[in-house]
Amino acid sequence: MVECAPDLQIQPLGTDLVHRIAAGEVIDSLGAVVRELLDNALDAGADRISVSLWPQDWRIQVVDNGQGLTAANLAQAATPHTTSKLQREEDLWDIQTLGFRGEALHSLAQMGRLEICSRPVGSAQGCRVRYDHQGHVVAQETVAIAPGTVATVADLFQDWPTRKQALPDPARQMRGVQTIIHDYALCHPQVTWQVQQNSRLWFSIAPAKAAQDILPQLLATLQPGDLCHHRCQIPDLPGNNVVEVVLGLPDRCHRHRPDWVKVAVNGRCVQVSGEDAGQSHPLEQTILAAFRQTLPRHRHPLCFIHLHADPQHVDWHRHPAKTEIYLRHLDQWRPAVTMTIQEALQIPADIRDSGHTQKIRQLMKVAEAKGVYHLQQPSLLSSQPEQAAGESGFNVLKAIAQLHRTYIVAEHPSGVWLVEQHIAHERVLYEQLGQDWHLVPLTPPMMLRDLTERQVEQLTDIGIDITEFGHQLWAIRSAPQRLAERPDCEAALIELSQCESIEAALAATACRSAIRNGMALNLLEMQNLLDQWQQTRHPRTCPHGRPIYLSMEEADLSRFFRRHWVIGKSHGI
């Protein structure tokens, strides 16, 4: 039972006040205006969109070449809860458009002065309509415009001075608008975007076939060869469900902040939750986990995940801005995302690695002056079982030489690769240890002094048998098998105690156990190492994020040696 003061009475809010409160929840910034208008433009089938902003005047205009609106539809467009995208209650759970609630235009009319010009495709003329704050038409006239729609919102938040004062400065708001448009461009790569600020071109985005062609336009430092695209079907879920991933290869690009870890669902970048997710932003956490031990310390991946989900799996009714959703069967989507990323990080057999062009040219200049190749005949890695080349699509490298007792020179169907032997072996050992973290007894136990409480706890967490043996003295009764027989076992155990996680402990063990640069290898040993490395899940980088290989393509070699020249009548070049 609700109690209230004697002089207060519970009463329903007026309709106008209800609509004003709802509008304030939907339209909370310049970016929110852009988002709502872009939803309508994309739903109308536009493939060319122009956005103009005058932040100091609180004015926004969006022009599209979509299918347009008739005069009759314009008369109803800004009244509350009117839409062409929902016809019945069941449609709420079969959302196939970006907008659907019928709130956007009415909210824009509430928060500013709304004007729409539109001409339907096939119509001879267009119509201009101005609305009052209730979404009613106050002026209408015929205009000559191209097919499509021009929506203008002026004097935004004029009646909400407290909101205008609370919002960030225009520069920060423009960065938010830019992020919103970038997100839409990734989700809808077929669209041409032109964005103006204060009547001057701010930026533009050319159309493309897929998101991997959009990303280099958004991040100037990216090259097409820095990115990888992969799609994976999820057969166990009802309907047609696909995971699409565009990621920056960890040996090429990574970022200081996780600002380019993005998840989109059915055309919109969102934050995803599910039943019993157990953590905030679970899909973002899944992405970060999939890149673990492939990037340098304190660096983050560049990754765009687009889930093309059957509408029955998506609940869009969590947030007014539709930026947070519930996703059914999240426990099946997460492993699918991990698998798709891992497959994308593999090295395909027919790789054409344009991203290394500059590195190749620099390496060739150094090789001309200082290059020394070291060949030995067929005894270290030969104890490992040799995997037959060709068992998978990746075993295509043939060891032909060793350079400076550090790099394996390997022939590839598309050219020549240099593989650094230590970190390639480190990647192999790291993944082997992850599958079999085998501890063996130490006889006699090893004594370590002056360990902190955190170090003792870390050794216990990774399974090592440690007991206090006296004042500031601990007995270590077990150790990883690969370290137990090493002469520097004590130093290795101290290093393990300082690791922050089991993954870091595995990486430290692998690094100490891997073959060293400067060690001579024969052809069989080099080939065995190449075969084992090519079978790893993340062959591009070592567990600490260092790139493992450098590819020199046949086309680059041919260009360097001027093989296109024809000298005299000799054509045997």
ChimeraX attribute file (.defattr): number of C-alpha atoms within 10 A of each C-alpha:
attribute: neighborCount
match mode: 1-to-1
recipient: residues
	/A:1	3
	/A:2	4
	/A:3	8
	/A:4	9
	/A:5	6
	/A:6	6
	/A:7	5
	/A:8	8
	/A:9	9
	/A:10	8
	/A:11	6
	/A:12	7
	/A:13	9
	/A:14	9
	/A:15	9
	/A:16	12
	/A:17	10
	/A:18	11
	/A:19	19
	/A:20	17
	/A:21	13
	/A:22	16
	/A:23	21
	/A:24	17
	/A:25	14
	/A:26	20
	/A:27	24
	/A:28	16
	/A:29	20
	/A:30	23
	/A:31	19
	/A:32	19
	/A:33	25
	/A:34	22
	/A:35	20
	/A:36	20
	/A:37	25
	/A:38	24
	/A:39	18
	/A:40	21
	/A:41	27
	/A:42	22
	/A:43	17
	/A:44	18
	/A:45	15
	/A:46	21
	/A:47	17
	/A:48	19
	/A:49	21
	/A:50	17
	/A:51	23
	/A:52	21
	/A:53	24
	/A:54	16
	/A:55	17
	/A:56	9
	/A:57	11
	/A:58	18
	/A:59	19
	/A:60	23
	/A:61	21
	/A:62	21
	/A:63	23
	/A:64	27
	/A:65	23
	/A:66	23
	/A:67	19
	/A:68	26
	/A:69	23
	/A:70	17
	/A:71	20
	/A:72	9
	/A:73	13
	/A:74	21
	/A:75	18
	/A:76	16
	/A:77	24
	/A:78	30
	/A:79	22
	/A:80	19
	/A:81	16
	/A:82	18
	/A:83	19
	/A:84	11
	/A:85	17
	/A:86	17
	/A:87	9
	/A:88	7
	/A:89	8
	/A:90	9
	/A:91	13
	/A:92	18
	/A:93	14
	/A:94	16
	/A:95	19
	/A:96	16
	/A:97	16
	/A:98	20
	/A:99	23
	/A:100	21
	/A:101	16
	/A:102	18
	/A:103	23
	/A:104	29
	/A:105	28
	/A:106	27
	/A:107	29
	/A:108	30
	/A:109	25
	/A:110	27
	/A:111	25
	/A:112	22
	/A:113	20
	/A:114	26
	/A:115	23
	/A:116	23
	/A:117	27
	/A:118	30
	/A:119	27
	/A:120	20
	/A:121	17
	/A:122	9
	/A:123	12
	/A:124	11
	/A:125	16
	/A:126	23
	/A:127	21
	/A:128	21
	/A:129	20
	/A:130	21
	/A:131	26
	/A:132	17
	/A:133	19
	/A:134	17
	/A:135	22
	/A:136	18
	/A:137	18
	/A:138	10
	/A:139	11
	/A:140	17
	/A:141	11
	/A:142	14
	/A:143	13
	/A:144	13
	/A:145	16
	/A:146	18
	/A:147	22
	/A:148	24
	/A:149	28
	/A:150	24
	/A:151	21
	/A:152	22
	/A:153	24
	/A:154	19
	/A:155	14
	/A:156	25
	/A:157	22
	/A:158	14
	/A:159	12
	/A:160	12
	/A:161	10
	/A:162	10
	/A:163	14
	/A:164	16
	/A:165	10
	/A:166	8
	/A:167	13
	/A:168	12
	/A:169	12
	/A:170	14
	/A:171	10
	/A:172	11
	/A:173	16
	/A:174	17
	/A:175	12
	/A:176	16
	/A:177	20
	/A:178	18
	/A:179	14
	/A:180	18
	/A:181	20
	/A:182	18
	/A:183	21
	/A:184	21
	/A:185	25
	/A:186	26
	/A:187	23
	/A:188	20
	/A:189	22
	/A:190	18
	/A:191	21
	/A:192	17
	/A:193	21
	/A:194	17
	/A:195	19
	/A:196	16
	/A:197	15
	/A:198	13
	/A:199	10
	/A:200	10
	/A:201	12
	/A:202	14
	/A:203	13
	/A:204	15
	/A:205	18
	/A:206	15
	/A:207	18
	/A:208	16
	/A:209	11
	/A:210	16
	/A:211	21
	/A:212	22
	/A:213	19
	/A:214	22
	/A:215	23
	/A:216	16
	/A:217	17
	/A:218	18
	/A:219	9
	/A:220	8
	/A:221	9
	/A:222	16
	/A:223	18
	/A:224	16
	/A:225	16
	/A:226	20
	/A:227	22
	/A:228	17
	/A:229	19
	/A:230	17
	/A:231	18
	/A:232	18
	/A:233	14
	/A:234	17
	/A:235	10
	/A:236	9
	/A:237	16
	/A:238	11
	/A:239	13
	/A:240	13
	/A:241	19
	/A:242	20
	/A:243	22
	/A:244	20
	/A:245	22
	/A:246	25
	/A:247	24
	/A:248	26
	/A:249	23
	/A:250	26
	/A:251	20
	/A:252	19
	/A:253	18
	/A:254	21
	/A:255	17
	/A:256	10
	/A:257	12
	/A:258	15
	/A:259	11
	/A:260	15
	/A:261	19
	/A:262	20
	/A:263	22
	/A:264	21
	/A:265	22
	/A:266	18
	/A:267	20
	/A:268	21
	/A:269	22
	/A:270	20
	/A:271	20
	/A:272	23
	/A:273	21
	/A:274	20
	/A:275	11
	/A:276	8
	/A:277	13
	/A:278	9
	/A:279	10
	/A:280	12
	/A:281	16
	/A:282	18
	/A:283	25
	/A:284	19
	/A:285	13
	/A:286	16
	/A:287	22
	/A:288	17
	/A:289	12
	/A:290	19
	/A:291	21
	/A:292	19
	/A:293	21
	/A:294	26
	/A:295	25
	/A:296	20
	/A:297	12
	/A:298	9
	/A:299	16
	/A:300	22
	/A:301	26
	/A:302	23
	/A:303	25
	/A:304	25
	/A:305	25
	/A:306	25
	/A:307	22
	/A:308	16
	/A:309	21
	/A:310	18
	/A:311	21
	/A:312	15
	/A:313	18
	/A:314	20
	/A:315	20
	/A:316	21
	/A:317	15
	/A:318	12
	/A:319	12
	/A:320	15
	/A:321	18
	/A:322	17
	/A:323	16
	/A:324	18
	/A:325	18
	/A:326	19
	/A:327	21
	/A:328	18
	/A:329	13
	/A:330	19
	/A:331	14
	/A:332	12
	/A:333	21
	/A:334	17
	/A:335	14
	/A:336	17
	/A:337	25
	/A:338	19
	/A:339	15
	/A:340	22
	/A:341	27
	/A:342	15
	/A:343	17
	/A:344	23
	/A:345	23
	/A:346	18
	/A:347	18
	/A:348	14
	/A:349	16
	/A:350	12
	/A:351	14
	/A:352	16
	/A:353	16
	/A:354	17
	/A:355	17
	/A:356	17
	/A:357	16
	/A:358	10
	/A:359	12
	/A:360	18
	/A:361	15
	/A:362	10
	/A:363	14
	/A:364	16
	/A:365	11
	/A:366	11
	/A:367	12
	/A:368	9
	/A:369	8
	/A:370	9
	/A:371	12
	/A:372	12
	/A:373	15
	/A:374	16
	/A:375	15
	/A:376	12
	/A:377	9
	/A:378	11
	/A:379	11
	/A:380	13
	/A:381	17
	/A:382	17
	/A:383	9
	/A:384	11
	/A:385	9
	/A:386	16
	/A:387	15
	/A:388	10
	/A:389	17
	/A:390	12
	/A:391	11
	/A:392	11
	/A:393	13
	/A:394	19
	/A:395	21
	/A:396	20
	/A:397	21
	/A:398	21
	/A:399	25
	/A:400	19
	/A:401	22
	/A:402	25
	/A:403	18
	/A:404	15
	/A:405	19
	/A:406	19
	/A:407	24
	/A:408	28
	/A:409	24
	/A:410	21
	/A:411	18
	/A:412	20
	/A:413	13
	/A:414	16
	/A:415	19
	/A:416	20
	/A:417	20
	/A:418	20
	/A:419	24
	/A:420	21
	/A:421	27
	/A:422	23
	/A:423	26
	/A:424	30
	/A:425	23
	/A:426	27
	/A:427	30
	/A:428	25
	/A:429	24
	/A:430	28
	/A:431	19
	/A:432	14
	/A:433	20
	/A:434	13
	/A:435	9
	/A:436	9
	/A:437	15
	/A:438	13
	/A:439	18
	/A:440	15
	/A:441	15
	/A:442	17
	/A:443	10
	/A:444	10
	/A:445	15
	/A:446	16
	/A:447	15
	/A:448	18
	/A:449	13
	/A:450	10
	/A:451	15
	/A:452	12
	/A:453	8
	/A:454	13
	/A:455	19
	/A:456	18
	/A:457	14
	/A:458	20
	/A:459	22
	/A:460	14
	/A:461	13
	/A:462	19
	/A:463	15
	/A:464	21
	/A:465	18
	/A:466	20
	/A:467	14
	/A:468	13
	/A:469	13
	/A:470	9
	/A:471	8
	/A:472	11
	/A:473	14
	/A:474	19
	/A:475	18
	/A:476	23
	/A:477	18
	/A:478	20
	/A:479	26
	/A:480	22
	/A:481	16
	/A:482	19
	/A:483	20
	/A:484	19
	/A:485	11
	/A:486	13
	/A:487	9
	/A:488	11
	/A:489	17
	/A:490	17
	/A:491	13
	/A:492	19
	/A:493	23
	/A:494	16
	/A:495	15
	/A:496	22
	/A:497	23
	/A:498	17
	/A:499	18
	/A:500	12
	/A:501	14
	/A:502	16
	/A:503	17
	/A:504	19
	/A:505	23
	/A:506	23
	/A:507	25
	/A:508	20
	/A:509	23
	/A:510	26
	/A:511	21
	/A:512	17
	/A:513	17
	/A:514	19
	/A:515	20
	/A:516	17
	/A:517	14
	/A:518	13
	/A:519	12
	/A:520	19
	/A:521	26
	/A:522	20
	/A:523	21
	/A:524	19
	/A:525	21
	/A:526	26
	/A:527	24
	/A:528	21
	/A:529	24
	/A:530	26
	/A:531	24
	/A:532	20
	/A:533	26
	/A:534	24
	/A:535	18
	/A:536	19
	/A:537	16
	/A:538	26
	/A:539	22
	/A:540	26
	/A:541	24
	/A:542	27
	/A:543	31
	/A:544	19
	/A:545	21
	/A:546	18
	/A:547	22
	/A:548	22
	/A:549	20
	/A:550	22
	/A:551	23
	/A:552	25
	/A:553	21
	/A:554	15
	/A:555	13
	/A:556	15
	/A:557	16
	/A:558	12
	/A:559	11
	/A:560	12
	/A:561	10
	/A:562	11
	/A:563	13
	/A:564	11
	/A:565	11
	/A:566	11
	/A:567	9
	/A:568	6
	/A:569	6
	/A:570	8
	/A:571	10
	/A:572	7
	/A:573	10
